[in-house]
Amino acid sequence: MVLLEGPAGIAIGAGLAMAGAALATAWAQSAIGSSAMGTIAERPDQATKLIIWLAIPETIVILGFVIALLLTFQVAAA
């Protein structure tokens, strides 16, 4: 079995970091979004709080992006 070493392994790691973060965010927002729409239909005064809850999973993508950037900068430095 060939292990990916050097820039190729780091590039694949950066891609997996972004893909994993994007999938996790999509999964979280699908559950939160459907629940939020049901709640807003019954209680419109809760809309502001629920929009904040929808924005929280986006931090997962930002974290994945930062990890991918750090890995990419490591390739550039090597």
C-alpha positions as CSV (number, residue, x, y, z in Angstrom):
1,M,0.0,0.0,0.0
2,V,1.4,3.4,-1.0
3,L,1.1,6.1,1.5
4,L,0.6,9.6,0.2
5,E,3.5,11.7,1.5
6,G,4.6,15.2,1.0
7,P,2.4,17.8,-0.9
8,A,0.0,15.2,-2.3
9,G,-1.0,13.9,1.2
10,I,-1.3,17.4,2.6
11,A,-3.5,18.5,-0.4
12,I,-5.8,15.6,0.0
13,G,-6.0,16.4,3.8
14,A,-7.0,19.9,3.0
15,G,-9.7,18.7,0.6
16,L,-11.0,16.3,3.1
17,A,-11.1,19.1,5.8
18,M,-13.2,21.2,3.5
19,A,-15.5,18.4,2.4
20,G,-16.0,17.1,5.9
21,A,-16.8,20.6,7.2
22,A,-19.2,21.3,4.3
23,L,-21.1,18.0,4.8
24,A,-21.3,18.5,8.6
25,T,-22.7,22.0,8.1
26,A,-25.3,20.8,5.5
27,W,-26.4,18.1,7.8
28,A,-26.8,20.4,10.8
29,Q,-28.5,23.1,8.9
30,S,-31.0,20.8,7.3
31,A,-32.2,19.7,10.8
32,I,-32.1,23.2,12.2
33,G,-33.7,24.8,9.1
34,S,-36.7,22.6,9.0
35,S,-37.3,23.0,12.7
36,A,-36.9,26.7,12.5
37,M,-39.4,27.1,9.7
38,G,-42.0,25.2,11.7
39,T,-41.4,27.3,14.8
40,I,-41.5,30.6,12.8
41,A,-44.8,29.5,11.3
42,E,-46.3,29.1,14.8
43,R,-44.3,31.8,16.6
44,P,-43.0,34.6,14.4
45,D,-41.5,36.5,17.3
46,Q,-38.8,33.8,17.6
47,A,-37.4,34.5,14.1
48,T,-34.4,36.5,15.2
49,K,-33.2,33.8,17.6
50,L,-33.7,31.1,15.0
51,I,-31.7,32.9,12.4
52,I,-28.8,33.0,14.8
53,W,-29.2,29.3,15.3
54,L,-29.0,28.8,11.5
55,A,-25.8,30.8,11.4
56,I,-24.0,28.9,14.1
57,P,-23.2,25.8,11.9
58,E,-21.4,28.1,9.4
59,T,-18.6,28.3,11.9
60,I,-17.9,24.6,11.1
61,V,-17.2,25.5,7.5
62,I,-15.0,28.4,8.6
63,L,-13.0,26.1,10.8
64,G,-12.6,23.6,7.9
65,F,-11.5,26.5,5.7
66,V,-8.9,27.6,8.2
67,I,-7.5,24.1,8.5
68,A,-7.3,23.7,4.8
69,L,-5.5,27.1,4.5
70,L,-3.0,26.0,7.2
71,L,-2.3,22.8,5.4
72,T,-2.0,24.6,2.1
73,F,0.5,27.1,3.6
74,Q,2.4,24.1,4.9
75,V,2.8,22.8,1.4
76,A,3.9,26.2,0.2
77,A,6.6,26.3,2.9
78,A,7.9,22.9,2.1
